[in-house]
């Protein structure tokens, strides 16, 4: 019985890690689509959510969804935060392309 419980807890923890990482990716995908459609305010809010969630996951000490090896490759993506948020706040059409590039870089770095 104990073994079964421990096994289920491990499965639950793995599912929760995967869900958190999927939510980070979804926020970036939403920002990208909204920016491409010219809906800059929803895109800005989704981008903020992406950067906040990614930062939180990278700083998570207990049960992180992002392994240490991937954190190094994801760190440079955080440096784009202020520029992208500013582009979106200005309603700059270039933000759609920048977010698309960020999305591809995130998927590559996160191994997704």
C-alpha positions as CSV (number, residue, x, y, z in Angstrom):
1,X,0.0,0.0,0.0
2,X,2.8,2.4,0.9
3,X,4.6,1.8,-2.4
4,X,1.4,2.5,-4.3
5,X,0.9,5.8,-2.5
6,X,4.5,6.8,-3.1
7,X,4.2,5.9,-6.8
8,X,1.0,8.0,-7.2
9,X,2.6,11.0,-5.4
10,X,5.5,10.9,-7.9
11,X,3.1,10.8,-10.8
12,X,1.1,13.7,-9.3
13,X,4.3,15.8,-8.8
14,X,5.4,15.1,-12.4
15,X,2.0,16.1,-13.7
16,X,2.1,19.3,-11.7
17,X,5.5,20.2,-13.0
18,X,4.4,19.6,-16.6
19,X,1.3,21.6,-16.0
20,X,3.2,24.6,-14.7
21,X,5.6,24.5,-17.7
22,X,2.7,24.2,-20.1
23,X,1.0,27.3,-18.5
24,X,4.2,29.3,-19.0
25,X,4.3,28.2,-22.6
26,X,0.6,29.0,-23.1
27,X,1.0,32.5,-21.8
28,X,3.7,33.1,-24.4
29,X,1.7,31.6,-27.1
30,X,-1.3,33.7,-26.2
31,X,0.8,36.9,-26.2
32,X,2.2,36.0,-29.6
33,X,-1.2,35.3,-31.2
34,X,-2.7,38.5,-29.7
35,X,0.2,40.6,-30.9
36,X,0.0,39.2,-34.4
37,X,-3.7,40.1,-34.4
38,X,-3.0,43.6,-33.3
39,X,-4.5,43.1,-29.9
40,X,-1.6,44.6,-28.0
41,X,-3.1,45.1,-24.5
42,X,-4.1,41.5,-24.1
43,X,-0.7,40.5,-25.6
44,X,1.1,42.7,-23.1
45,X,-0.7,41.2,-20.2
46,X,0.0,37.7,-21.4
47,X,3.7,38.6,-21.9
48,X,3.9,39.9,-18.4
49,X,2.3,36.7,-17.2
50,X,4.8,34.7,-19.2
51,X,7.9,36.5,-17.8
52,X,6.5,36.5,-14.2
53,X,5.7,32.7,-14.4
54,X,9.0,31.8,-16.0
55,X,10.9,33.8,-13.4
56,X,9.0,32.1,-10.6
57,X,9.7,28.6,-12.1
58,X,13.4,29.4,-12.5
59,X,13.6,30.5,-8.9
60,X,11.6,27.6,-7.5
61,X,13.8,25.6,-5.1
62,X,11.4,22.8,-4.3
63,X,10.2,20.6,-7.2
64,X,11.2,22.9,-10.1
65,X,9.6,22.3,-13.5
66,X,12.8,23.5,-15.2
67,X,16.0,21.6,-14.6
68,X,19.2,23.5,-13.8
69,X,20.6,22.7,-17.3
70,X,17.7,24.3,-19.0
71,X,17.7,27.3,-16.7
72,X,21.0,28.5,-18.2
73,X,19.6,28.4,-21.7
74,X,16.3,30.1,-20.6
75,X,18.0,32.9,-18.7
76,X,18.8,35.1,-21.8
77,X,15.1,35.1,-22.7
78,X,14.3,37.0,-19.5
79,X,16.5,39.9,-20.8
80,X,14.0,40.6,-23.5
81,X,11.2,41.4,-21.0
82,X,11.4,45.2,-20.8
83,X,11.9,45.7,-24.6
84,X,8.9,43.5,-25.5
85,X,6.6,45.0,-22.9
86,X,7.5,48.5,-24.2
87,X,6.8,47.4,-27.8
88,X,3.5,46.0,-26.8
89,X,2.5,49.1,-24.8
90,X,3.3,51.2,-27.8
91,X,1.3,49.0,-30.1
92,X,4.3,48.3,-32.3
93,X,3.6,45.7,-35.0
94,X,7.2,44.5,-34.6
95,X,6.2,43.0,-31.3
96,X,4.5,40.1,-33.0
97,X,7.6,39.0,-34.8
98,X,9.7,39.4,-31.6
99,X,7.3,37.3,-29.6
100,X,7.2,34.6,-32.3
101,X,11.0,34.4,-32.2
102,X,10.9,34.3,-28.4
103,X,8.3,31.5,-28.5
104,X,10.6,29.4,-30.8
105,X,13.6,30.1,-28.6
106,X,11.6,29.1,-25.5
107,X,10.5,25.8,-27.0
108,X,14.0,25.0,-28.0
109,X,15.6,26.0,-24.7
110,X,12.9,24.2,-22.6
111,X,13.2,21.1,-24.8
112,X,9.5,21.2,-25.8
